[in-house]
Amino acid sequence: MRDTYDKSLSRPEARHRYWHIHMAGRDFFPDSNEVFTLEFHGKKYNLKVNHKNDIMTGQLYEVYQFLEGHRITVSRNQEGIYVLDAPDTKPYPNI
């Protein structure tokens, strides 16, 4: 099993607010439709992987701007919570 999952966002992922999980990294995340907790900048989000191996991430986009080519890295802490690191991502200018 992997320790982290990392990728660069494609244009459709950034535009339509989802992350597609490639088969090579699928075992890192829970089974489809199982809710998991993702922590990002101290806030916790409840997400799940759908039947197409996509994670709908619209909640994260309420404050932060994810663009094509931005790198995301997801790890798991000791409590089983997934932690997102997105160094390229910044809050929207209006916020």
N, C-alpha and C positions, 0 to 999 in steps of 0.2 A: 504494500500500500504506500502511496506517495505521502511525503511530508508537507508539500505545498502544491498549489495549482497556480500556474501563471501563464499569462497570455497578453497579447496586444489586441485591443478592440478593433473590429472591422467597422467599416462605414455603416452597414445596416445595424450592427449591435449598438453603436453609439446613437444612431438616429432613432431607432425603435425601442431603445431601453431594455435590452435583454443581453444575456451572455450565452452563447452556445458552447456547451461543454463537449469537447472532442472525445471520442471513444477512449483514447489513450489516458485521459484524465478522469473518466467517468467514475472510477472506483473511489476517488477522493471524496465525492459528495454522497449524501444519503440516497436511498432509493427514490424513484419518482413519486411525487405527491406527498412525501414525508417532509414536514415542516422542520426547518433548522434555523438556528439563530446566527446571524452575521453581524459582527460589530464593526463599525466604521466611524472614526473620529468620536469615540465615546458613546455613540448611540447604537442601540440594538434594533435590528430589523428581523422580522420573521419572513423567511423566503422558502421556496421549494423548487425542485427541478421538475419540469413538466414532462409529459410523455414524448416530447421531441428533443429531450436533453437540453432544454433551454431554462435559464433562470430569469424570470421576469424581474427586472431591477428598477422599475419606475420609482419606487419609494426613495431610492438613493439619489435620483435626479432632481428631487424637490429642492435640494440645496446645492448639490455639487454638479459640475458640468463635466461629463465624460465625453471625450471626443475620439474620433478615429485615430488609431495609433497609440492611444494612452495605454500604458502598461498597468495591469492589475495583478496582484499576488494575494492569494488567499491561503492562510495557514489555519491550523487548529490549535487552540490552547489546551491546557490540562483538563479544563472543565468540559471540553467537547464543543466549545463555541468557536465558530469560524471567525477569523479576523481578517479584514480586508486592508491591504496597503495599496494605495493608488497614488504614487508620488507625483504624477503629472496632473492630477485632477485638482481643480480649484473651485471654491464657492462661486456661484453666479455673481457677477459684478454688482447686482442690485441688492444683494443680501449682506 
